[in-house]
């Protein structure tokens, strides 16, 4: 029979060996995990530009369409520029900006940065805005793409981690995202109105407001409200930049 001392030493050695193996495996997998996250992020942006991408061709397509990445501060000033594989201005590539962290900085009243991606498709300029919010059970995220005037939506993509299948999870469908095409975030006077996800349907809005609304998810009220808040909180950050840089 083994002594208590032997059992203790044996258990300790096994714990150390298993911990070392797990740590080594985690370190070895980190580059692949980061690669997967990067590709998923790129695929989301391309989907919002109505460009379908696979894991294998996503980075090539991104380089083809996205010509410039900008980092914009809370005053609408461009403080970072990444173009042609080179960081021309600033200290961080806009693609690497942690939107969750920056939105928290905004909430706390601290300086913050937001990324903006400028793409070209058949000589048409597009502005891709990443989104981040909170749904019923977890984070919501996505991208929304605007045409040359940074007003009319030309594409959108939404996703989630834990929303209820068949209800709130429906925001990740093409049927939901396609409603945003042709919608506007500015009124006729150039004031920010966002786009509202409307319970009961956009058709219930006054006729002159329907261009600012889409139909909510049936049975997914909290998720729909989360998308509303996400759109308003994220899009309003770009208004100063639009006023300073976009000709109407």
C-alpha positions as CSV (number, residue, x, y, z in Angstrom):
1,X,0.0,0.0,0.0
2,X,1.3,3.4,-0.9
3,X,2.0,5.9,1.9
4,X,0.2,9.2,2.1
5,X,3.5,10.9,1.3
6,X,3.9,9.0,-1.9
7,X,0.3,9.7,-2.9
8,X,0.8,13.4,-2.2
9,X,4.1,13.6,-4.2
10,X,2.6,11.6,-7.1
11,X,-0.5,13.8,-7.2
12,X,1.6,17.0,-7.1
13,X,3.8,15.8,-9.9
14,X,0.8,14.8,-12.1
15,X,-0.8,18.2,-11.5
16,X,2.4,20.0,-12.5
17,X,2.8,17.9,-15.6
18,X,-0.9,18.4,-16.7
19,X,-0.7,22.1,-16.0
20,X,2.5,22.3,-18.1
21,X,0.9,20.4,-21.0
22,X,-2.2,22.6,-20.9
23,X,-0.1,25.8,-20.8
24,X,2.1,24.6,-23.7
25,X,-1.0,23.6,-25.7
26,X,-2.6,27.0,-25.0
27,X,0.5,28.8,-26.2
28,X,0.8,26.8,-29.3
29,X,-2.8,27.4,-30.2
30,X,-2.8,31.1,-29.6
31,X,-1.6,32.1,-33.1
32,X,-4.3,29.9,-34.7
33,X,-6.9,31.3,-32.4
34,X,-5.9,34.9,-33.2
35,X,-5.9,34.0,-36.8
36,X,-9.4,32.7,-36.6
37,X,-10.6,35.8,-34.8
38,X,-9.0,38.0,-37.4
39,X,-10.6,36.1,-40.3
40,X,-14.0,36.2,-38.6
41,X,-13.7,39.9,-38.2
42,X,-12.7,40.4,-41.8
43,X,-15.5,38.2,-43.0
44,X,-18.0,40.3,-41.1
45,X,-16.8,43.5,-42.7
46,X,-16.8,42.0,-46.1
47,X,-20.3,40.6,-45.6
48,X,-21.5,44.2,-44.7
49,X,-20.0,45.2,-48.1
50,X,-22.0,42.4,-49.8
51,X,-18.8,40.5,-50.5
52,X,-18.8,36.8,-49.7
53,X,-15.5,35.5,-48.4
54,X,-14.2,32.1,-47.3
55,X,-11.5,31.5,-44.6
56,X,-8.9,31.1,-47.4
57,X,-9.6,34.2,-49.4
58,X,-10.9,36.7,-46.8
59,X,-7.5,38.5,-46.2
60,X,-6.9,38.8,-50.0
61,X,-10.4,40.2,-50.5
62,X,-10.0,42.6,-47.6
63,X,-6.8,44.0,-49.1
64,X,-8.6,44.3,-52.5
65,X,-11.6,46.3,-51.2
66,X,-10.5,48.1,-48.0
67,X,-8.1,50.8,-49.0
68,X,-7.7,52.9,-45.8
69,X,-8.2,52.3,-42.1
70,X,-8.7,55.4,-39.9
71,X,-8.6,55.9,-36.2
72,X,-10.9,58.7,-35.1
73,X,-11.0,60.4,-31.7
74,X,-14.0,61.7,-29.8
75,X,-13.8,65.0,-31.6
76,X,-14.0,63.5,-35.0
77,X,-10.3,64.1,-35.7
78,X,-8.3,61.5,-37.7
79,X,-5.4,60.5,-35.4
80,X,-4.4,57.3,-37.1
81,X,-4.1,56.2,-40.8
82,X,-3.2,52.7,-42.0
83,X,-2.9,52.4,-45.8
84,X,-1.1,50.0,-48.2
85,X,0.2,47.9,-45.3
86,X,1.8,50.8,-43.6
87,X,0.9,52.8,-40.5
88,X,1.2,56.3,-41.8
89,X,-0.1,58.1,-38.7
90,X,-0.7,57.2,-35.1
91,X,0.5,54.5,-32.9
92,X,-2.1,51.7,-33.3
93,X,-3.5,50.1,-36.5
94,X,-7.2,51.0,-36.6
95,X,-8.1,47.3,-37.3
96,X,-6.6,46.4,-33.9
97,X,-8.7,49.0,-31.9
98,X,-10.6,47.2,-29.1
99,X,-14.1,48.6,-29.7
100,X,-15.4,47.2,-26.5
101,X,-12.7,49.0,-24.5
102,X,-13.1,52.2,-26.4
103,X,-16.9,52.3,-25.9
104,X,-16.3,51.7,-22.2
105,X,-13.9,54.7,-22.1
106,X,-16.7,56.8,-23.8
107,X,-19.2,55.6,-21.2
108,X,-16.8,56.6,-18.4
109,X,-16.2,60.1,-19.9
110,X,-12.7,59.3,-21.0
111,X,-11.0,60.0,-24.4
112,X,-11.7,57.2,-26.9
113,X,-10.9,56.0,-30.4
114,X,-13.1,54.5,-33.0
115,X,-12.1,52.7,-36.2
116,X,-13.4,53.5,-39.7
117,X,-12.7,51.5,-42.8
118,X,-12.9,53.1,-46.2
119,X,-13.4,50.7,-49.1
120,X,-13.8,50.9,-52.9
121,X,-16.1,48.8,-55.0
122,X,-16.4,49.5,-58.7
123,X,-15.1,53.1,-58.0
124,X,-17.7,53.6,-55.3
125,X,-16.5,54.7,-51.9
126,X,-18.0,52.8,-48.9
127,X,-17.6,53.5,-45.2
128,X,-17.6,50.5,-43.0
129,X,-18.5,51.1,-39.3
130,X,-18.0,48.3,-36.7
131,X,-20.7,47.9,-34.1
132,X,-20.7,46.5,-30.5
133,X,-23.5,46.2,-28.0
134,X,-25.4,44.0,-25.5
135,X,-28.3,41.7,-26.2
136,X,-30.4,39.5,-23.9
137,X,-27.7,37.0,-23.0
138,X,-24.5,38.4,-24.2
139,X,-22.7,40.7,-26.6
140,X,-24.0,41.8,-30.0
141,X,-21.7,42.9,-32.8
142,X,-21.6,43.6,-36.5
143,X,-20.8,46.1,-39.2
144,X,-22.8,48.6,-41.2
145,X,-21.7,50.0,-44.5
146,X,-22.6,53.4,-46.0
147,X,-22.3,54.8,-49.5
148,X,-20.3,57.9,-50.5
149,X,-22.4,60.4,-48.5
150,X,-22.0,58.4,-45.3
151,X,-25.8,58.5,-44.9
152,X,-27.5,55.7,-46.9
153,X,-26.8,52.1,-45.9
154,X,-25.6,49.8,-48.6
155,X,-25.0,46.7,-46.5
156,X,-25.1,45.4,-43.0
157,X,-24.1,42.3,-41.0
158,X,-25.0,41.4,-37.4
159,X,-24.0,38.6,-35.1
160,X,-24.2,37.5,-31.4
161,X,-22.8,34.9,-29.0
162,X,-25.8,33.7,-27.0
163,X,-29.1,35.1,-28.2
164,X,-32.1,32.7,-28.2
165,X,-32.4,30.5,-31.4
166,X,-35.4,31.3,-33.4
167,X,-35.9,34.6,-31.6
168,X,-33.2,37.1,-30.9
169,X,-30.6,35.0,-32.8
170,X,-32.5,36.0,-36.0
171,X,-30.5,39.2,-36.1
172,X,-27.7,37.2,-37.7
173,X,-29.8,36.3,-40.7
174,X,-29.6,37.9,-44.1
175,X,-33.4,38.6,-43.9
176,X,-32.8,40.9,-40.9
177,X,-29.7,42.6,-42.2
178,X,-31.0,43.2,-45.7
179,X,-33.7,45.5,-44.3
180,X,-31.1,48.1,-43.5
181,X,-30.1,48.6,-47.2
182,X,-31.4,52.0,-48.3
183,X,-32.1,53.3,-44.8
184,X,-30.7,56.6,-43.6
185,X,-29.1,57.8,-40.3
186,X,-29.5,61.5,-41.0
187,X,-32.7,63.4,-41.4
188,X,-33.4,66.0,-44.2
189,X,-31.6,68.6,-42.1
190,X,-28.5,66.5,-41.7
191,X,-29.3,65.7,-38.0
192,X,-28.4,62.3,-36.6
193,X,-31.5,60.0,-36.2
194,X,-29.9,56.6,-36.3
195,X,-31.9,53.6,-37.5
196,X,-34.6,52.2,-35.3
197,X,-35.6,48.5,-35.0
198,X,-39.3,49.0,-34.6
199,X,-41.6,46.6,-32.7
200,X,-44.7,46.2,-34.9
201,X,-42.7,47.0,-38.0
202,X,-41.3,50.1,-39.7
203,X,-44.6,50.6,-41.5
204,X,-46.1,51.8,-38.2
205,X,-43.8,54.9,-38.3
206,X,-45.0,58.1,-39.9
207,X,-44.3,58.0,-43.7
208,X,-41.4,60.4,-43.5
209,X,-39.7,58.4,-40.7
210,X,-39.9,54.9,-42.3
211,X,-36.6,55.5,-44.1
212,X,-35.1,55.5,-40.6
213,X,-36.7,52.2,-39.4
214,X,-36.6,48.4,-39.9
215,X,-38.8,45.6,-38.6
216,X,-38.0,44.2,-35.1
217,X,-37.5,40.5,-34.5
218,X,-40.8,38.8,-33.5
219,X,-40.4,37.6,-30.0
220,X,-37.0,39.1,-29.6
221,X,-37.8,42.5,-28.0
222,X,-34.8,42.7,-25.7
223,X,-32.4,41.8,-28.5
224,X,-34.1,44.2,-30.9
225,X,-33.7,46.9,-28.2
226,X,-30.1,46.0,-27.9
227,X,-29.6,46.5,-31.6
228,X,-31.3,49.9,-31.3
229,X,-28.9,50.9,-28.5
230,X,-25.9,49.5,-30.3
231,X,-26.7,51.5,-33.5
232,X,-27.3,54.7,-31.7
233,X,-24.3,54.5,-29.4
234,X,-21.9,53.5,-32.1
235,X,-23.1,55.6,-35.1
236,X,-23.3,58.9,-33.2
237,X,-19.6,58.7,-32.6
238,X,-19.0,59.4,-36.3
239,X,-21.1,62.5,-36.6
240,X,-18.3,65.0,-35.9
241,X,-16.1,63.2,-38.5
242,X,-19.0,63.3,-41.1
243,X,-19.6,67.0,-40.5
244,X,-15.9,67.8,-41.0
245,X,-15.0,65.5,-43.8
246,X,-18.0,64.4,-45.9
247,X,-19.3,66.8,-48.6
248,X,-23.0,66.9,-49.2
